[in-house]
Amino acid sequence: MALYEKKLRSLAELNDELKTLDADGGVRIRGIFEGKPCFVFVTRYRGRFGVSIFSTKKGTTGLDVPDQSLSFRHFSEGFELVAFVRSVALQPLEAYSY
């Protein structure tokens, strides 16, 4: 089974992807949370958004991989989600939908 990922190149593209996110997809975003580099994973379930934030560590290949869970949040409104994601996303944007 091949894994499909689409690079999101702008905040506008990220916003569009979040608005149309369905239950079997998600978005992975590189960010900074509480002063620490992190991965932000956004999923959707029963109309609500779940945001999981993980610290990063170097994997065996030398690339950053998720490490410890730092926070989990729910958002019922898309505009609240977008505001939060914008506050933690790195610039330039490094995000992928899957």
C-alpha positions in Angstrom: 0.0 0.0 0.0 1.4 3.3 -1.0 1.2 6.3 1.3 -0.1 9.5 -0.4 1.1 12.8 0.9 0.5 16.3 -0.6 2.8 19.2 0.2 0.9 22.3 1.3 2.8 25.3 0.1 1.0 28.2 1.8 -1.2 29.1 4.7 -4.1 29.6 2.3 -3.6 26.0 0.9 -3.4 24.7 4.5 -6.6 26.5 5.5 -8.4 25.0 2.4 -7.1 21.5 3.4 -8.3 21.9 7.0 -11.8 23.0 5.9 -12.2 19.9 3.7 -10.5 17.4 6.0 -12.4 14.1 6.3 -12.3 11.3 8.8 -9.7 9.2 7.0 -7.2 12.0 6.3 -5.0 14.3 8.3 -2.4 17.1 8.2 1.1 17.0 9.6 2.7 20.4 10.3 6.2 21.4 11.6 5.9 24.0 14.3 7.0 25.5 17.6 4.9 24.8 20.7 5.9 26.4 24.0 9.3 27.2 22.6 10.0 23.6 21.5 10.2 22.2 17.9 7.2 20.0 17.3 5.0 18.1 14.9 1.3 19.1 14.9 -1.1 16.4 13.6 -4.7 17.5 12.8 -7.5 14.9 12.3 -11.2 15.1 12.2 -13.8 12.8 13.8 -17.6 13.3 14.1 -17.3 16.9 13.0 -14.7 17.9 15.6 -11.0 18.5 15.0 -8.3 16.8 17.1 -4.9 18.3 17.3 -2.0 16.2 18.7 1.3 17.9 19.4 4.5 15.9 19.7 8.1 17.0 20.5 10.7 15.9 18.0 13.9 13.8 18.1 16.4 12.6 15.6 15.4 9.2 14.1 17.8 6.5 13.0 18.1 8.1 9.5 18.9 11.5 11.0 15.5 13.0 10.2 13.3 14.5 12.9 10.5 12.1 14.1 7.7 12.5 16.6 8.8 11.9 20.2 6.8 12.7 23.3 3.2 13.9 23.4 3.1 17.6 24.5 -0.6 18.4 24.2 -3.9 17.3 22.7 -6.7 19.7 21.9 -10.2 19.6 20.4 -11.7 22.2 18.3 -15.3 22.3 17.2 -15.0 25.4 15.1 -12.8 25.6 12.0 -11.8 29.2 12.6 -10.5 28.3 16.1 -8.4 25.5 14.6 -7.0 27.7 11.9 -6.0 30.4 14.4 -4.3 27.9 16.6 -2.5 26.2 13.7 -1.3 29.6 12.4 0.1 30.4 15.9 2.3 27.2 16.0 3.2 26.6 12.3 6.7 27.3 11.2 7.3 29.9 8.5 8.1 29.1 5.8 5.3 26.5 6.1 6.3 22.9 6.2 3.0 20.9 6.1 1.6 17.8 4.4 -1.9 16.3 4.0 -2.3 12.6 4.0 
